[in-house]
Amino acid sequence: DKLQFLTSGIVRGQFLVSEVPEDQRLERMTLLLVVRRYDTESTTMAFSSHLFARSKDAQIAVIDAYQGPAKGILELLLNADQDTKSTVHFGTVITVPPGVYKARLVDLENEQRIISPSRFVAAPNETYVLLRTGVRADAGPNYKEDLFVFPRSSPFLLVGSHSGAQSAKSLAALSLMCGLLLLLVNAEQGVF
């Protein structure tokens, strides 16, 4: 199978599927396909892909689609805690336990410059992509360097998981406060 990508009627790139794994669990797999610029000089497209197998933990594909001179590294902070961080290499897929994370790009030329810190929830059994984007084009428009996390999961997906214990407590407290607030409003209005 072949996917062609066109702009203004001109083929800019083709993605060829040469082989699909023969696995009875294929219907539970997710294909990630990222279309990006091949270089800073043309609009030719390049591709990054990964076939995710199912896992009880969250899986994150880390892809660098940026084209330009900036040199950056990606840091992943566990539970958005500044003290527990690790450098994640582009072009890899990592598995993490469910929880709340913060991903950020750090400029290697100026380590004080943090680009696009992004807080996200990694839910059990889910797949994600951390995608560095942007282009400093030799010709045509420039796009700023940025970091995207996709998809965005709700913290409610952590309820019931070990990492979601704190979220569950927060949700219970919020529910209790909303119930009390509703009771007070109804009492003031004389509605029971």
N, C-alpha and C positions, 0 to 999 in steps of 0.2 A: 504494500500500500504506500501511497505517496500523498503528502499534503503540500500544495503549492501556496506560497504567500505572495500576493501582488499589491502594488501601490500604483495608482494611475494606470492600471492595465498592464504594468510591466512586472514580470516575475522577478522577485527580489531574493527568493530562496525556496528550497525544497527540502522537506523532511521526509526521509525514507524509513519505513519500518521494514527492516530486513528479516527480523525474527521475533516471534512472540514466545515467551516461555510456555512449555507444555505442562501446565499445572492445573489440577482440578480446582484449586482455590483462586484461579485467575479472576473470577467475578468479584472477588473481594480485594482486588488490587487497584491501585490508583495510578494513572499515568500523569506525570507532570511534564509539560512541554513549555519552555520559556523561549520566546522569540526575541532576539536582541540584535543590535548592530554588530556587524563583523569587525569594523574598524572605524576610525574617526574621519576617513576620507571618502567613504561611499555610503550608500543606503543598502548595500548588500546585507542580507540577514544571516545570522548564525543561530544555532540552537543549543540549548542545554536541556537534557531530559533525565528523568529518573522514574523507575517503576517501583512504587511503594508496595511492599507486602504488609499485611496486617500485623499489628503488634499491640500488646496491652498498654505499652507506653506511647508517648507522643513521639513522632518522627519529624525531623526538620531537615529539609534540603537547604543548603546554604549556597546561593548562587550569586556570582559577581557578573552582572550585565553592564557594568560601568565601562565606558570608553573615555580615556583621558589621562592626564598626567598625575592626578592626585593618587597618593599612596595611602591606603587606609586598611585598618584591621577591624575585625568584628569581635566585639566582646559580648559575652552572654553572662548576665548577672542572675544568679539563682534567687528566686523570690524577690526580685528587684532590690536585693541587699548589695550595697556597694562593696562589702568585704569578701563576698564569695563570687568571684568572677573567673571566667576562663576565656582564653582566646579560641575562637572557632575559625577554622580554615575554610576559605571559599572552595567550592567544588567538592564538598563532602556532604554526607548525610549523617546526622547524629540522632541518637535516641535519648530522650530525657524523661524523667519521671513527671507525672502530672504536677502542675503548679503554676505560679505566676512568675514570669520572667521579665527581664528588661534586656533588650538588644540595643547596641549602640555601635556606631562607626567611630573609630578614633583616627584622627589624621596623624600619620606617622611623622610628618614634617613639623607639626605643632600639636603635641600630645594634649595640650590644654583645650584644643578645639574638638568638641564632641559633635558629631553630625547625627541628626535625627534619632535621638534616643526614643525607643519605642517599647512601651510596656505591653505585654501580651500574655494570654492564658494558653498554656499547653495542656489540652484535655486528653484523657486516656483514649486510646484507640483512634486518634486523629493524626492527620498528616498536614504539615505546614511547609511554607517556603519563606525563608529570609532572603530578600532580593535587594541587592545593591544596584541602583539604576543611575542613569545620567550619562551625558556625553558632552565632551569639549570638542566640538566638531572642527575640522579643518575647513569645511565648507558646509553651509547650511546652519540651521538653528542650534543653539546650545541648550542643554537641559541640566539643571543643577543636580549635583550628587545627592542621592537620597536613599533611604532604607525603608522597605515595605515588609510587612508581615501579612501573610495571607494563608488561610482565612482568619478572621477575628472570631475567637470563641468566647462564649459567655462564662463568667466565673461560676455560674450555676452548674456547669458541667463538671466542676470539681467536687461537688457535694457527693459524699459517699466514698471518695478516694482518700487515701491517707493524707495527701497534700491538701485536700479540700476540707480537712477538719476545721481549720480556722475559718474558711469561707462559710461552712455550714453553721458555725457558731454565730458569725456575723449576720447571716441570713435569718437565723432564729431570733436574734436580738432585734433586727429590723422588723420582722413580722410582728413581734410582740409590741414594739413601739407603735407600729401602724395600727394595730388592734386597739391599743390604749388611746391613741389619738382619735380614732373613729368613735370609740365609746364616749370620750369627753365631748366631742362635737355633737353627738346624738343627745347626750345629757343636757347640754346647753340649749339645744333646740327642742327638748322635751320629747324626743323620738326614741322609742325603745322597741 
